[in-house]
């Protein structure tokens, strides 16, 4: 079955993606599509045989073929299936690793502006709150990007690609997503004989992944801070890319509703902080402008 997997070529790979000069995010989603296509080809709609990263529990209660055995159930041995699962894991291992490393690596030693800016913000918050435990900042960063964004894409490639995700594919992708989450976890894994199979599959790889993740966070932290000009240029470029995609008036009105709801708290906070006098004046001007527009029933 492994040979069949490796022999199939009509799938989206990096050859079908833009050049490496494009963003890492696009490279990463190409790998996601590569993995999803592997499982699509091995799903019930494409093949008579299955190649799993999960135990075929759904088949555990099916009757054995043949009328003489009706009512009997197949005898399942976990160790037997683990060998098959490992074979499948080995078959797609290089693709999975390329996917992971395209996410937590820095080509040309340069981080995306948005990630660098936000991670520096979290580091500054930890410093201002006198939080000295590095694990706290690690958890903040992990919750904000890998767990909130990347895991969702890993488990739901149909968000990015026009593909069909069956329950079989969903289970297999969940195993890969779990390995990805374990790589960012600070908890040490203690796996015994009764440990879940999906944990056992990547047990030997997780320690290396953890080291790479910590190196990734450190590399971003060690990069020179962004200048105001760099951030403004980045925001201007992003705005230009999507200038015809959004209704700015609706977006501004939603921000206005938030300002009205928390106006006193925002002003109080600005008054306590130094260097925000001009921001406070601008906020008051914006609120006054919107209040006037609202009287004219502007929406």
Protein Blocks (a to p, Z undefined) as FASTA:
>chain_A
ZZmmmmpmbbcdfklpccfklcfklmmmmmmmmmmmmmmmmmmklocbdcdfbdcfklmm
pccehjklgoiacdddfklmmmmmmmmmmmmmmmmmmmmmmmmccehhiacfklmmmmmm
mmmmmmmnopabfklmmmmmmmmmmmmmmmmmmmmmmlmmccdddfklmmmmmmmmmmmm
mmmpcbdcdddfklcfklmmmmmmmmmmmmmmmmmmmmmmmpccddfklmmmmmmmmmmm
mmmmpcfklmmmmmmmmmmmmmmmmmmmmmmpghilmmmmmmmmmmmmmmmmmmnopZZ
